[in-house]
Amino acid sequence: MKTKRCSKCTRELPLSEFGKRSASKDGLNYKCKTCCRTYGKAYRQSDHGKAIQIKYLQSEKGKAVCRKYQQSVEGKAACARASKKYQQSPEGKRTITQRRRLKLFAKLKFWPGK
């Protein structure tokens, strides 16, 4: 079984623990998958990573990816979970009550303050 040393954590790991990278001689990344994952997570939580993510989501490509995800089965389930979680939060309960009140006012054709 062939192994390779991770340059970040310096552990000797099997080749299956390294991602692909065509620019390197052996065709594998120089950091193991675990180290890459921890780096990516830390970067996404940084201010710069968040700014890049927002910029991407506002681009046409990002919007198209979001629309495609929301139409998938997995995306619909995630949206339902997020909606349910929001509705159970204090802000969500407040907005739901406000929406119900507005619907009621619209049916009665009565607006408070007039």
Legacy VTK file of the C-alpha trace (Angstrom):
# vtk DataFile Version 3.0
C-alpha trace
ASCII
DATASET POLYDATA
POINTS 114 float
0.000 0.000 0.000
1.507 3.314 -1.083
1.569 6.234 1.309
2.324 9.937 1.213
3.208 12.515 3.873
0.830 15.452 4.390
2.783 18.713 4.331
0.397 20.351 6.803
-0.041 17.778 9.577
3.077 15.708 8.624
1.238 12.391 9.002
1.979 9.451 6.721
-1.362 8.554 5.082
-2.570 6.255 2.278
-2.999 7.854 -1.154
-6.788 7.605 -0.847
-6.602 10.330 1.852
-5.369 12.914 -0.678
-7.489 14.750 -3.230
-6.618 15.056 -6.919
-4.429 17.915 -8.172
-3.287 17.785 -11.795
-0.570 20.438 -11.298
1.527 18.244 -8.991
3.921 15.495 -10.160
2.034 12.605 -8.594
-1.405 14.049 -9.420
-2.401 14.403 -5.760
-2.864 17.368 -3.460
-0.007 18.125 -1.042
-2.417 18.401 1.944
-4.626 15.546 3.117
-8.417 15.787 2.801
-8.830 16.456 6.534
-6.407 19.404 6.475
-8.059 20.798 3.328
-11.462 20.515 4.991
-10.371 22.351 8.151
-8.690 25.085 6.079
-11.795 25.515 3.903
-14.086 25.699 6.911
-11.895 28.339 8.599
-11.695 30.355 5.364
-15.475 30.308 4.814
-16.015 31.580 8.366
-13.516 34.445 7.921
-14.689 37.912 6.856
-12.978 37.635 3.489
-14.507 34.223 2.804
-17.988 35.486 3.692
-17.566 38.503 1.391
-16.504 36.259 -1.502
-19.468 33.947 -0.879
-21.936 36.869 -0.868
-20.408 38.246 -4.071
-20.780 34.823 -5.728
-24.394 34.398 -4.614
-25.245 37.807 -6.081
-23.711 36.926 -9.469
-25.798 35.430 -12.278
-23.987 32.097 -12.009
-24.585 31.960 -8.248
-28.269 32.785 -8.652
-28.651 30.045 -11.280
-26.994 27.487 -9.001
-29.284 28.506 -6.113
-32.401 28.219 -8.295
-31.341 24.772 -9.525
-30.661 23.611 -5.946
-33.989 24.936 -4.666
-35.829 22.975 -7.363
-34.107 19.686 -6.444
-35.592 17.283 -3.897
-32.708 17.872 -1.506
-33.058 21.651 -1.835
-36.811 21.585 -1.206
-36.242 19.558 1.958
-33.554 21.994 3.146
-35.835 24.982 2.475
-38.655 23.294 4.408
-36.344 22.629 7.382
-35.064 26.220 7.346
-38.595 27.598 7.080
-39.803 25.450 9.970
-36.795 26.470 12.076
-37.443 30.168 11.272
-41.133 29.884 12.105
-40.249 28.474 15.533
-37.823 31.319 16.289
-39.040 34.508 18.065
-38.547 36.644 14.924
-40.423 34.128 12.790
-43.357 33.936 15.191
-43.577 37.721 15.201
-43.614 37.975 11.398
-46.141 35.136 11.055
-48.449 36.948 13.471
-47.999 40.167 11.501
-48.794 38.393 8.212
-51.938 36.818 9.673
-53.024 40.193 10.985
-52.516 41.812 7.576
-54.536 39.054 5.881
-57.319 39.579 8.382
-57.246 43.345 7.834
-57.344 42.825 4.075
-60.400 40.561 4.376
-62.185 43.026 6.624
-61.003 45.985 4.533
-59.948 47.628 7.738
-56.536 49.152 8.258
-55.429 50.256 11.685
-54.523 53.914 12.026
-57.063 55.186 9.460
LINES 1 115
114 0 1 2 3 4 5 6 7 8 9 10 11 12 13 14 15 16 17 18 19 20 21 22 23 24 25 26 27 28 29 30 31 32 33 34 35 36 37 38 39 40 41 42 43 44 45 46 47 48 49 50 51 52 53 54 55 56 57 58 59 60 61 62 63 64 65 66 67 68 69 70 71 72 73 74 75 76 77 78 79 80 81 82 83 84 85 86 87 88 89 90 91 92 93 94 95 96 97 98 99 100 101 102 103 104 105 106 107 108 109 110 111 112 113
